[in-house]
Amino acid sequence: MNIRVSCLVIGTVQGVGFRPFCVRLAARHGVGGDIRNTSRGVEVLLEGESTAVDAFLRDLTASPPPLAMINDISVQERTLLSSSPRSAFSILPSLSQEEQQVFIPPDVATCAECLAEIKNPRERRFRYPFTNCTNCGPRFTIITSLPYDRPGTTMASFPLCPSCAKEYEDVNDRRYHAQPVACPACGPRLRFLSRNGEELALENEALLRASCALREGHIVAIKGLGGFHLAVRPEDHEAILRLRQRKVRPHKPFALMVKDTTVAKRLVRLSAKAEALLVSPAAPILLCFIKEKGILSPLVAPYRNTLGIMLPYTPLHHLLMEDFDALIMTSANLSDEPLVADTPEALIRLRDLADFFLEHDRPIRRRIDDSVVACSSEFPVVIRRARGYVPTP
């Protein structure tokens, strides 16, 4: 028996590959209809054999995309408009409404596929620091309006090139309807600036100049997902001392970004549960007991037996960390002041803190700090709930 049903799906279902997932799911079960983002949630209309529609709904709730979270799904039966149900399943233009029930997705650490892409010289995104796909990249920090579509993000000012547009429109591509999609031809670019705002280098050369400055003992302000970090090498005692003096932070410990879990295990005691948190899509700062103090300057975490560590969570971080085992990555602000998020503000407020700036032209809509989590023997304890978790309920 053929049926027609409408569904409203509420939860974290925009910006997580939900619509592309439903398109592929409809093809698998031979169901027709359409789907669209709305301010209330995702509306799905299904037409087809009742067993096929039931199978679609069962798979939808049982195994949604990895980053999706369905809080509620309402299903209503509708009248078939013809004896033959539609065979095609399409994505309709988004609908803006006064009522808003959509949960904006959090920013997500770089996935394995994108990481492999930026390391492959044969790929057009080789060493591109703003590579992302449906399963990773910026979300909460770039959204300007709902429903979640590219025009409602800070990526609206970067028109897609033909190659990216082709990926965006291909239902079989992992960048199908990935709103922050970009490449070197059409996306954001890196710049390396002096503390006076003078442009010293662009793109990959900017990254190389930043690495060189860090090796020479300079403090570099680095623009990331939700704002700027101040970075120095954790074994450079003099550079850390200057950072503490400039930041007016005499004793509070600094967090480290480490290249990988091998480096992490050399520095701290890392249980299996803690490692799972460290490599999770949220990629928080994880508080762990220090294993080997001699590797680091005592100024990294004075008078402490714990250390905050995190893994690279953007392509920019992964590329930068190719040259370092670990870097101090501390919020770019004076103690107790708000995080600095845009370059003009950074050049004013951080001029006396940083020697150089590694920045980019993708605007940050919402500034957000790194999450901090401690792992007890039984469960994780969230100390600061921010990037990677916010705004998921």
Secondary structure as UniProt FT lines:
FT   STRAND          2..12
FT   HELIX           18..29
FT   STRAND          32..38
FT   STRAND          42..49
FT   HELIX           50..62
FT   TURN            66..67
FT   STRAND          69..78
FT   STRAND          89..91
FT   HELIX           112..118
FT   TURN            121..122
FT   TURN            124..127
FT   TURN            129..130
FT   TURN            134..135
FT   STRAND          136..137
FT   TURN            140..142
FT   HELIX           150..152
FT   HELIX           154..157
FT   HELIX           162..169
FT   TURN            171..172
FT   TURN            174..177
FT   TURN            179..180
FT   TURN            184..186
FT   STRAND          190..194
FT   TURN            195..196
FT   STRAND          199..202
FT   HELIX           203..215
FT   TURN            216..217
FT   STRAND          220..223
FT   STRAND          228..232
FT   TURN            234..235
FT   HELIX           237..247
FT   STRAND          256..258
FT   HELIX           261..267
FT   HELIX           272..278
FT   TURN            281..282
FT   STRAND          285..290
FT   TURN            294..295
FT   TURN            298..299
FT   TURN            302..303
FT   STRAND          306..310
FT   HELIX           315..320
FT   HELIX           321..323
FT   STRAND          326..331
FT   TURN            335..336
FT   HELIX           343..349
FT   TURN            351..353
FT   STRAND          356..360
FT   STRAND          372..375
FT   STRAND          380..384
FT   TURN            388..391
//
